[in-house]
Amino acid sequence: MLSVATLLCVSCLLLGARGQDRTAMWRGNDRSGRCQYTFTVNSPTEASCPTQAGGPEMDALKSRLSLLEVMVTRLAGGEASGAVGTAAGGPGAGVVQQQQQQQQQKLQEAYSQAMGEKAQLRREKDNLDRQVQDLQRRLEESRQEAERLRSQPCVQTPPAASAPQQDSGLRPAGGPSVLSRLVPSGQTGSLRDPSWHYGSPGYQELKAEVTEVPVPTPAYIEVGTGCGELVAIGEPVTHRKADTIAGKYGVWMQDPEAVAPYGAGVVWRIDTVGSEVRQLFGYEDTDQLARGYPTKVLLLPEAVESTGATMYRGSLYYQRRRSRTLLRYDLSSESIAARRDLPHAGFHGQFPYSWGGYTDIDLAVDEQGLWAIYSTNKAKGAIVIAKLDPHSLEVLKTWETNIRKVTAANAFMICGRLYTVASYTAAETTINYTFDTATSQGKALSVPLKNKYRYNSMIDYNPVQRKLFAWDNYHIVSYDVRLGRQRA
């Protein structure tokens, strides 16, 4: 300790020789009790010591260090991203770029194909426009020709006295002529048509006479209360128009054999537009339906498919959505009472009516009970009729017709006969085909029917009221029907 003190004293003396006013020394014990000498000497170059924050030089150094840290972080992050991208993309950025180029090439090819198809459609449209114009021109020429012919006077050439009557082809061997059976003797002269002045005079007279005489009505067409063939359909009667788009298509019905707690006058309605159709609306009668306030709303446990539902003996019969399963919903218990798949029946657009709407299975009721109208792959799209057990939905018997289902706009059953509608959009259409399940025979028919609102998506028959119920483009309508007297 003395040698250290001596050195300190010498140092102090040397420093004191250069500036005694700038040197100071202290002596004292430290925390451990040892003697400690402390001295201070003013700096010959610094006027003052830097502050605790470091001063301008320290701030500049910190800024540079911060900038360096940011650059290092960015470089490290870029390398990591590159490594991750290379690992995720396989061989590397080249493969990713190649895949992007392939995708762009595919998009370009798809775009070119779409533009080519658009050009082809445009050419076809132009071709159709030219055909329409040509047809319009020819129609106008035909109209003008008809007007010209209509304006010219018709000159009748009297038949030569020696000219024979050319009706041998219409005269049975050894029997009277057709003319003698249709027109009383002595009255043929008043039935001549002056517009016929070409060809054989005898044939002209016969043709005119046949067109003037009304066709006699067979005895079995006499209207009665029996179960004969359909002979006439009345004018459509509108009961209500739907309020929303959900009512563009639908089904409405009355139970011909209603049971408690609902009467025969209750009207039932289902709006069938939507992906989950489950609401069944009930109205006290047609007047309540017209006012639009249901007295009962039932939520069906399973969704309805299309407009083929019907009501019979206190139950709603309908097709479950997206299936060939038939359901019987009991109104009194408000639950499913029976279910059964209709064997091999097409569904959800396989064999619909011509208007579409997933109308593959159409349930119907008439004087003889419950029916299903549908088709199968085995029938190759022809309409198949099935008689159903109303309690269990079991198929009792089937008939295959010779009319394709897709060509019919709709169909219904009356007295065990199937009837098909020719068009759902034509204002003046017809019932064009009938099939009798009693004889298993079908035939062409032509009974006029009016589609007042030009989009008839549902037609069903009520055997008690002798009416057709229809849903025509938002409108709920009905038609009276006339049946002929049943053949003996």
Residue pairs with C-beta under 8 A, 6 or more apart in sequence:
1 35
4 37
5 37
8 25
8 37
8 39
11 39
12 23
12 25
12 39
15 23
15 41
16 23
19 42
22 41
22 42
23 39
23 40
23 41
23 42
24 39
24 40
25 37
25 38
25 39
25 40
26 37
26 38
26 39
27 35
27 36
27 37
27 38
28 35
28 36
28 38
29 35
29 36
30 36
50 57
50 58
53 59
54 61
54 62
85 93
85 96
86 92
86 93
89 95
89 96
90 96
154 194
154 195
154 197
155 197
156 194
156 197
157 197
157 201
158 201
159 201
159 202
159 205
160 201
163 200
163 201
163 202
164 202
165 177
165 202
165 206
166 200
166 202
166 203
166 206
167 177
167 178
167 179
167 202
167 203
167 206
170 177
170 178
170 179
170 206
171 177
171 178
178 206
178 210
179 188
179 206
179 209
179 210
182 209
182 210
182 213
183 191
183 209
183 213
188 205
188 209
191 205
191 208
191 209
191 212
191 213
192 204
192 205
192 208
192 209
193 204
193 207
193 208
193 211
193 212
196 204
196 205
196 207
196 208
197 204
198 204
219 485
220 228
220 229
220 484
220 485
220 486
220 487
221 228
221 231
221 484
221 485
222 484
222 485
223 231
223 482
223 483
223 484
223 485
224 483
224 484
224 485
224 486
226 483
226 485
226 486
227 367
227 415
227 416
227 483
227 486
228 415
228 483
228 484
228 485
228 486
228 487
229 415
229 417
229 434
229 483
229 484
230 414
230 417
230 419
230 431
230 434
230 445
230 447
230 481
230 482
230 483
230 484
231 447
231 482
231 483
231 484
232 447
232 448
232 481
232 482
233 431
233 447
233 448
233 449
233 468
233 479
233 480
233 481
233 482
234 479
234 480
234 481
234 482
235 450
235 479
236 450
236 452
236 470
236 472
236 477
236 478
236 479
237 477
237 478
237 479
238 452
238 475
238 476
238 477
239 286
239 289
239 290
239 476
239 477
239 478
240 289
240 290
240 292
240 475
240 476
241 247
241 474
241 475
241 476
242 248
242 250
242 271
242 474
242 475
242 476
243 292
244 271
245 273
246 271
246 273
246 274
247 271
247 273
247 474
248 273
248 455
248 457
248 473
248 474
249 271
249 272
249 273
249 306
249 307
249 357
249 457
249 458
249 471
250 269
250 270
250 271
250 272
250 273
250 307
250 457
250 458
250 471
250 476
251 269
251 270
251 272
251 307
251 308
251 309
251 310
251 458
251 460
251 471
252 267
252 268
252 269
252 270
252 289
252 458
252 469
252 471
252 476
253 267
253 268
253 309
253 310
253 311
253 460
253 462
253 469
254 264
254 265
254 266
254 267
254 268
254 311
254 462
254 464
254 465
254 469
255 262
255 264
255 266
255 268
255 311
255 312
255 313
255 314
256 264
256 312
256 365
256 462
256 463
256 464
256 465
257 264
257 312
257 313
257 314
257 464
258 264
258 266
258 313
258 314
259 313
259 314
259 332
260 314
260 332
261 331
261 332
262 282
262 314
262 331
264 464
265 284
265 285
266 282
266 283
266 284
266 285
267 282
267 283
267 284
267 285
267 286
267 288
267 289
268 280
268 281
268 282
268 283
268 311
268 316
269 280
269 281
269 282
269 283
269 289
269 294
269 476
270 277
270 279
270 280
270 281
270 304
270 309
271 277
271 279
272 304
272 306
272 307
272 357
276 303
276 321
277 303
277 304
277 305
277 321
278 299
278 300
278 301
278 302
278 303
278 304
279 297
279 298
279 299
279 300
280 297
280 298
280 299
280 300
280 316
280 329
281 294
281 296
281 297
282 294
282 295
282 296
282 297
282 298
283 289
283 293
283 294
283 295
284 295
288 294
288 295
289 476
298 331
298 334
300 316
300 318
300 329
301 329
301 335
301 336
302 320
302 321
302 327
302 336
303 320
303 321
304 318
304 319
304 320
304 321
305 318
305 319
305 320
305 321
305 322
305 323
305 347
305 348
305 358
305 361
306 319
306 352
306 357
306 358
306 359
306 360
306 361
307 357
307 359
307 362
307 457
307 458
307 471
308 318
308 319
308 359
308 361
308 362
308 363
308 373
309 316
309 317
309 318
309 319
309 363
310 316
310 317
310 318
310 363
310 364
310 365
310 370
310 460
311 317
311 365
312 365
312 369
312 370
312 390
313 390
314 330
314 331
314 332
315 328
315 329
315 330
315 331
315 337
315 390
316 328
316 329
316 331
317 326
317 327
317 328
317 329
317 363
317 370
317 390
317 393
318 326
318 327
318 329
318 363
319 325
319 326
319 327
319 347
319 360
319 361
319 363
320 326
320 327
320 339
322 347
322 348
323 341
323 347
323 348
324 341
324 342
324 345
324 346
324 347
324 360
324 361
325 339
325 340
325 341
325 342
326 339
326 340
326 341
326 342
326 361
326 363
326 372
326 388
326 393
327 336
327 338
327 339
328 336
328 337
328 338
328 339
328 390
328 391
328 393
329 335
329 336
329 337
330 336
330 337
338 391
338 392
338 393
339 393
340 392
340 393
340 394
342 361
342 372
342 374
342 386
342 395
343 395
344 376
344 377
344 378
345 360
345 361
345 372
345 374
345 375
345 376
345 384
346 360
346 374
346 375
346 376
346 377
347 358
347 360
347 361
348 358
348 360
349 356
349 358
349 360
350 360
350 375
351 360
351 374
351 375
351 376
351 381
351 405
351 406
352 358
352 359
352 360
352 405
352 406
353 359
353 362
353 405
353 406
353 408
353 409
353 410
353 411
353 424
354 406
354 407
354 408
354 409
354 423
354 424
355 409
355 410
355 424
355 425
355 455
355 456
355 457
357 457
359 410
359 457
360 374
360 375
361 372
361 373
361 374
362 372
362 373
362 374
362 410
362 411
363 370
363 371
363 372
363 373
364 370
364 371
364 372
364 373
364 411
364 412
364 413
364 460
364 461
365 371
365 413
365 460
365 461
365 462
365 463
366 413
366 414
366 415
366 416
366 461
366 463
367 414
367 415
367 416
367 463
368 387
368 413
368 415
368 416
369 387
369 388
369 390
370 387
370 388
370 389
370 390
371 385
371 386
371 387
371 388
371 413
372 385
372 386
372 388
372 395
373 383
373 384
373 385
373 405
373 411
373 413
373 418
374 383
374 384
374 386
374 405
375 381
375 382
375 383
375 384
375 405
376 384
379 400
381 404
381 405
381 406
382 400
382 401
382 402
382 403
382 404
382 405
383 400
383 401
383 403
383 404
383 405
383 408
383 411
383 418
383 420
383 435
384 398
384 399
384 400
384 401
385 398
385 399
385 401
385 413
385 418
385 435
385 437
386 395
386 396
386 397
386 398
386 399
387 395
387 396
387 397
387 398
387 437
388 394
388 395
388 396
389 395
389 396
399 435
399 437
399 440
401 418
401 435
401 442
402 442
403 420
403 433
403 435
403 442
408 420
408 421
408 422
408 433
409 420
409 421
409 422
409 423
409 424
409 429
409 456
410 420
410 421
410 424
410 456
410 457
410 458
410 459
411 418
411 419
411 420
411 421
411 459
412 418
412 419
412 459
412 460
412 461
412 468
413 419
413 461
414 461
414 463
414 481
414 483
415 483
415 486
416 436
416 437
416 438
417 434
417 435
417 436
417 437
418 433
418 434
418 435
418 437
418 442
419 431
419 433
419 434
419 445
419 447
420 431
420 432
420 433
420 434
421 429
421 430
421 431
421 432
421 449
421 456
421 459
422 429
422 430
422 431
422 432
423 429
423 451
424 451
424 455
424 456
424 457
425 451
425 454
425 455
425 456
426 451
426 454
427 450
427 451
427 452
427 454
428 448
428 450
429 448
429 449
429 450
429 451
430 445
430 446
430 447
430 448
430 449
431 445
431 446
431 447
431 449
432 444
432 445
432 446
433 442
433 443
433 444
433 445
434 442
434 443
434 445
435 441
435 442
436 442
449 479
451 472
452 472
452 475
452 477
453 472
453 473
453 474
453 475
453 477
454 472
454 473
455 472
455 473
456 470
456 471
456 472
456 473
457 471
457 472
457 473
458 469
458 470
458 471
459 468
459 469
459 470
460 468
460 469
460 470
461 467
461 468
461 469
461 481
462 468
462 469
466 480
466 481
466 483
467 478
467 479
467 480
467 481
468 478
468 479
468 481
469 476
469 477
469 478
470 476
470 477
470 478
470 479
471 477
